[in-house]
Amino acid sequence: MTAPMHDTSADAEKAATADVAAAVVKKSVEGRSLRQIAWSRLKRDKLALAGGIVVIFLVLVAVFAPLIVDLFGHPPNKFHQDKLDPLFNTPKGDFGGISSEHLLGVEPNTGRDVFSRVVYGARISLLVAFLAAVVAVFLGTIFGIVAGYFGGWVDAVISRVMDMLLSFPQLLFIISLVAVLPNDLFGLTGSSVRITILVAVIGFFGWPYVGRIVRGQTLSLREKEYIEAARSLGAGRRYVLFKELLPNLVAPITVYATLMIPTNILTEAALSFLGAGVRPPTASWGQMLSTAVKTYESDPTFMVIPGLAIFITVLAFNLFGDGVRDALDPKGTR
């Protein structure tokens, strides 16, 4: 008597169906990470994506400024007196002397290439804004998480320091500080001294804004179950602060950092406009606006270009920052 033969094709089909069903169940059960959720929200926000593209473009312009100027412009501090009217010292031609040789025209009185100075000005503005934001985020995160976690007199002291710094006149302090500091400091000279001072002071006065956000989030997170579980398992304070609390603060810190950068750009432009920024002839958007005010009646074009550069940069960062905030918000409806 022979054994019945099995239908191997049917068995293989059943096995394949079972594998597919298991994969579907696994995929449906598997959750998405915060990064995946944030990206799916962010890519639906067209304005935020447009702002992010402009931000990336501006960063690339600042990084490759020498190459861009070599290809499309002239040295930023080179005078072109032949491009100026000898009687009024204003650019020859319409719209500030815009031509194929000088894409954005030339400066009144000096004849320097406006395109080159705008490109190099992006370097100064973004450098100061990014570094000051790093300083502010670092200090704000450290002091904010310590104040929120420990509470008591530690929280009271740090909170009062933050209140004091928030009420301090930042612009007046920087202007008076620049007036008394020497031209050489810690081995730095010229504009390097000014940039260092701007980064240090803007970052120092900016950390209380980050500190308040981090402190408030820490006060909420320290009562969560996973923090209590870590303590019950014998975790030390350092572990709880930097392994449990800090990773859950990355989202609000990232959001506030992106929104702080445009504020720093405006602060740097204002200080350069008032003469407390980088030293001439180093190009800066605020400094270009200050020079344009003196020649506004004879040639208003020179005021429009650096003003537009500041406006577009700040707008792009604000749009991108708002999009990041909405994408990282766990209560968002997008």
C-alpha positions in Angstrom: 0.0 0.0 0.0 1.5 3.3 -1.1 1.4 6.6 1.0 -0.7 9.4 -0.4 1.3 12.0 -2.3 1.3 15.6 -0.9 0.6 18.6 -3.1 3.9 20.4 -2.7 2.7 23.4 -4.8 -0.3 23.9 -2.5 2.0 23.7 0.6 4.4 26.2 -0.9 1.5 28.6 -1.7 0.2 28.4 1.8 3.7 29.0 3.2 4.1 32.1 1.0 0.7 33.4 2.0 1.5 32.9 5.7 4.8 34.8 5.3 3.1 37.7 3.5 0.4 37.8 6.2 3.1 37.8 9.0 5.0 40.6 7.2 1.9 42.7 6.9 1.1 42.2 10.6 4.6 43.1 11.6 4.6 46.2 9.4 1.2 47.3 10.9 2.5 46.7 14.4 5.9 48.3 13.9 5.7 52.0 15.0 7.4 55.0 13.3 10.2 56.9 14.9 9.9 60.6 15.8 12.2 61.4 12.9 10.0 59.6 10.4 6.8 61.3 11.8 8.5 64.7 11.8 9.7 64.3 8.2 6.3 63.1 7.0 4.8 66.3 8.5 7.5 68.6 7.3 7.5 67.5 3.7 3.8 68.3 3.5 4.5 71.9 4.5 5.6 73.5 1.2 6.5 76.9 2.8 8.8 75.3 5.3 10.4 73.2 2.6 10.9 76.4 0.5 12.4 78.1 3.5 14.7 75.1 4.1 15.9 75.2 0.5 16.7 78.9 0.7 18.5 78.3 4.0 20.7 75.5 2.5 21.4 77.8 -0.5 22.5 80.6 1.7 24.8 78.4 3.7 26.4 77.1 0.5 26.8 80.7 -0.7 28.6 81.6 2.6 30.8 78.5 2.5 31.8 78.9 -1.1 31.9 82.7 -1.1 35.5 83.0 -2.5 34.7 80.6 -5.4 31.5 82.4 -6.2 33.2 85.8 -6.2 36.0 84.5 -8.4 33.5 83.3 -11.0 30.9 86.1 -10.9 32.3 89.1 -9.2 35.4 91.0 -8.2 37.4 91.2 -5.0 35.1 92.7 -2.3 37.5 95.5 -1.3 38.7 96.5 -4.8 37.8 100.0 -5.8 36.4 100.7 -9.3 36.6 104.4 -9.6 36.1 104.2 -13.4 32.5 103.0 -12.7 31.6 106.2 -10.8 30.5 109.6 -12.1 33.5 111.9 -11.4 31.2 114.8 -10.4 28.8 113.1 -7.9 30.7 109.8 -7.1 27.6 107.8 -8.0 27.5 104.7 -10.1 27.3 105.3 -13.9 24.2 103.9 -15.5 20.8 103.0 -14.1 20.0 100.9 -11.0 23.3 101.5 -9.3 25.4 100.6 -12.2 24.1 97.0 -12.7 25.7 95.4 -15.7 27.1 92.0 -16.9 30.4 92.9 -15.2 28.8 94.0 -11.9 25.7 91.9 -11.4 24.3 94.1 -8.5 26.1 97.3 -9.4 28.8 99.2 -7.4 28.9 101.2 -4.2 28.7 105.0 -4.4 31.9 106.8 -3.5 34.1 103.7 -3.5 33.0 101.7 -6.6 33.3 98.3 -4.8 31.3 95.4 -6.3 28.0 95.1 -4.5 27.5 91.4 -5.4 30.8 90.4 -3.9 30.2 92.3 -0.7 26.7 90.8 -0.3 28.1 87.3 -0.8 30.8 87.9 1.8 28.3 89.6 4.1 26.4 86.4 4.2 29.5 84.8 5.7 29.6 87.3 8.6 25.8 87.2 9.3 25.5 83.4 9.2 28.7 82.8 11.1 27.8 85.1 14.0 24.2 83.9 14.0 25.1 80.2 14.1 27.9 80.4 16.6 25.8 82.6 18.9 22.9 80.2 18.7 25.3 77.3 19.6 26.5 79.2 22.7 23.0 80.1 23.7 21.7 76.6 23.2 24.6 75.0 25.1 24.3 77.3 28.1 20.5 77.4 28.1 20.3 73.6 28.0 22.8 73.0 30.8 21.3 75.6 33.2 17.7 74.9 32.2 17.9 71.2 32.8 19.7 71.6 36.1 17.2 74.2 37.3 14.2 72.1 36.3 15.5 68.8 37.7 17.0 69.9 41.1 14.5 72.7 41.9 14.7 74.4 45.3 17.4 77.0 45.8 19.2 75.9 42.6 16.1 76.7 40.5 15.6 80.0 42.3 19.1 81.2 41.8 19.2 80.2 38.1 15.8 81.6 37.4 16.7 85.0 39.0 19.9 85.1 36.9 17.8 84.5 33.8 15.3 87.3 34.8 18.3 89.7 35.3 19.8 88.9 31.9 16.5 89.2 30.1 16.0 92.7 31.5 19.5 93.8 30.5 19.9 96.3 27.6 21.9 94.0 25.2 22.5 96.5 22.4 23.8 99.2 24.7 26.0 96.8 26.5 27.7 95.6 23.3 28.2 99.1 22.0 29.8 100.2 25.3 31.9 97.0 25.4 33.2 97.5 21.9 34.1 101.1 22.7 36.5 100.1 25.5 38.0 96.9 24.2 41.4 97.1 22.5 41.9 96.2 18.8 44.1 93.2 19.8 42.6 90.6 22.2 43.6 87.0 22.9 45.8 86.9 19.8 43.0 88.1 17.6 43.0 91.4 15.6 40.6 93.5 13.6 37.3 92.0 12.7 38.1 88.7 14.4 37.9 90.5 17.8 34.5 92.0 16.9 33.2 88.7 15.7 34.3 87.0 18.9 32.7 89.7 21.0 29.4 89.5 19.0 29.2 85.7 19.3 30.0 85.7 23.0 27.7 88.6 24.0 24.7 87.6 21.8 25.0 84.0 22.9 25.4 84.9 26.6 22.3 87.2 26.5 20.4 84.6 24.5 20.7 81.6 26.7 18.0 82.6 29.2 15.4 82.2 26.4 16.5 78.6 25.8 16.9 78.1 29.5 13.3 79.0 30.3 12.0 76.5 27.6 14.2 73.7 28.8 13.4 74.4 32.5 9.7 74.2 31.8 10.0 71.0 29.9 12.2 69.4 32.5 9.7 70.3 35.3 7.1 68.3 33.3 9.3 65.4 32.3 10.9 64.7 35.7 7.6 63.4 37.1 7.1 60.9 34.3 7.1 57.2 34.9 10.3 56.3 33.1 12.2 58.9 35.2 10.8 57.3 38.4 11.7 53.8 37.0 15.3 54.9 36.3 15.6 56.2 39.8 14.2 53.1 41.4 16.7 51.0 39.4 19.5 53.0 41.1 20.4 55.4 38.2 22.4 58.4 39.3 21.6 62.1 38.7 24.0 62.3 35.8 22.5 59.3 34.1 18.9 60.6 34.5 19.9 64.1 33.3 21.8 63.2 30.2 20.5 59.7 29.3 16.8 60.1 30.2 15.8 63.8 30.2 18.1 65.3 27.5 17.1 63.0 24.6 13.5 63.9 25.2 14.4 67.6 25.1 16.0 67.5 21.7 12.8 68.4 19.8 12.0 71.7 21.7 15.7 72.7 21.7 16.0 72.1 18.0 12.8 74.2 17.4 14.0 77.1 19.4 17.5 77.0 17.9 16.0 77.3 14.4 13.9 80.3 15.5 16.9 81.9 17.3 19.1 82.1 14.3 17.1 84.8 12.4 16.9 86.9 15.6 20.7 86.7 15.8 21.0 87.8 12.2 18.9 90.8 12.9 20.9 91.6 16.0 24.2 91.4 14.2 22.9 93.6 11.4 21.6 96.2 13.9 25.0 96.3 15.7 26.9 96.6 12.4 24.5 99.3 11.3 25.3 101.2 14.5 29.1 100.7 14.1 29.5 98.1 16.8 29.9 95.1 14.4 32.8 94.1 12.2 35.4 96.6 11.3 35.5 98.1 7.8 36.4 97.1 5.1 35.0 93.7 6.1 31.7 93.3 4.3 28.5 93.0 6.5 24.9 93.6 5.5 24.2 95.9 8.4 27.4 97.9 7.6 26.3 98.2 4.0 22.9 99.6 5.1 24.7 102.1 7.3 26.8 103.3 4.3 23.7 103.3 2.1 21.9 105.7 4.4 24.6 108.4 3.7 24.1 108.1 0.0 20.3 107.4 -0.1 19.4 110.7 -1.8 21.9 110.3 -4.6 21.4 106.5 -5.2 18.7 104.5 -3.2 19.6 101.3 -5.0 22.4 100.5 -2.7 20.1 100.4 0.3 17.6 98.0 -1.3 20.1 95.1 -2.0 21.4 94.5 1.5 18.0 95.1 2.9 16.5 92.4 0.6 19.3 90.0 1.6 18.5 90.4 5.3 14.7 90.2 4.6 15.0 87.0 2.5 17.4 85.3 5.0 15.3 86.0 8.1 12.1 85.1 6.3 13.5 81.7 5.1 14.7 80.9 8.6 11.4 81.8 10.2 9.4 79.7 7.7 11.7 76.8 8.2 11.7 77.2 11.9 7.9 77.3 12.0 7.7 74.2 9.9 10.1 72.3 12.2 8.1 73.4 15.2 4.9 72.0 13.7 6.6 68.8 12.5 8.1 68.1 16.0 4.9 68.9 17.9 3.4 65.6 19.0 0.0 67.3 19.5 0.0 68.6 15.9 -2.9 67.7 13.6 -0.9 67.5 10.4 
